[in-house]
Amino acid sequence: MNIIIYTLVMVQITIACVTLYLHRSQTHRAVQFHPVVNHIMRAWLWLTTGMVTRQWVAIHRKHHQRSDQEGDPHSPQIYGIWRVLFGGAFLYHSASKDTAMVDSLSKDCPNDWIERNLYSAHSRSGILLMLVIDLVLFGPWGLVVWGIQMIWVPFFAAGVINGLSHYTGYRNYDVKDTSRNLYPIAFWIGGEELHNNHHADGASAKFSKKWYEFDIGWMYICILRFFKLATVR
């Protein structure tokens, strides 16, 4: 039971870091976190995803610029639902190789010493270190824990959000793209499935719009703001 709880908690921390740091803060500048909180989230993402901040930010900004049109890095309207749902990680990897796009859409991302010399330069070293940590904690079962950590964001969270949220669900707003909300599974993917709401107001740090919608990412922001660790713009 302890190993299951550990895995679920670790996955939720990773999803929280993706939605708070990469998405709401770095990509859309909707919220600013205390430098210590920023560094904790950056380090955690390095350990659990190997994703480079500037690549993630540029790809998501490109998605908003070209949503469901030619040039969208991961639209099911372009690539088909099954390819995005089960191969979203490969589409992300392919888009990350477009260095010109990444350079042009990520100019305001962190570029300090630790980013240049560790997080970006050795992006895969973090996930290998996470593997060692899991093996030390759980022995051979650590490999299973690590595997779940590695596939959850790229294959499950990203596949569901980038795929299903532009394919099925309900809409609060008649935006130009096909974005939809997948409520009520907000708890499991950080509130990111309130995708239509987000596309209607990308500058908002809060994704929920109706009284019955729950955005756990916004709850995290409110807690951090209470302790003066976050500023909503």
C-alpha positions, 0 to 999 in steps of 0.5 A: 500500500505504501508504494502505491500511495508514494507513486500517486503522490509523486505523480500528482506533484509532477502534474502540479509542477507542469500546470503551475510552473511550465503552463500557467507561469512560464508559458502564459505568465498568469502567475509568478512564484517565489524564486524558491518555489520556482527552483523546487518545481524546476528541479522536480521536473528535471528529476521526473520528466526530463523536459526542458522548460524552453522547449515545453513553453515554445511548443505550447505557445505554438499550439495556441498560435496555430490551434487545430490548424496546420502547424499545431504541434499536437492537434487531433484534428491534424494528426488524428485522435489515436496518434495524439492520445497514444503518441503525444510524447513522440509529437512533442519530441518531434516539435522540440527539434524545431530549434528556430521555433523553440528559440523564437517562442521561448526568449523569456524562459530561464537562462541562468547557470543551472538551466544552461549547465544542468537542466537543459544540457543534461535533461536525461540525467535527472530521470536517471537519478530518479531511477536510482532513488526509486530503486534505493527506496523500493528495490526491484519494485522501484523500476515499476514506480519509476516507469509509472512516473515516466509515462504518466505525464507524456503518455497519459496526461499529455495524451489526454489533454492534447488529444481528448480535450480537442476531440470530446467533452463540453464547451463553455465558450465558442472559441475558434478551435475545438478545445473542450472541457473533460470535467470531472477528472480535474483532480488527476490532471491538475485542472488541465482538462478544463481546456476550453475555459483555458483557450477562451482566456489564456491569460487567466491563472484560474481554469475553472469558470462554472460553480461545479468545476474544480481546478486543483491547480488554482487551489494550489495557487491560492495556498501559495498566495496565502503564504505570499509565495505566489502573485497572480497577474 
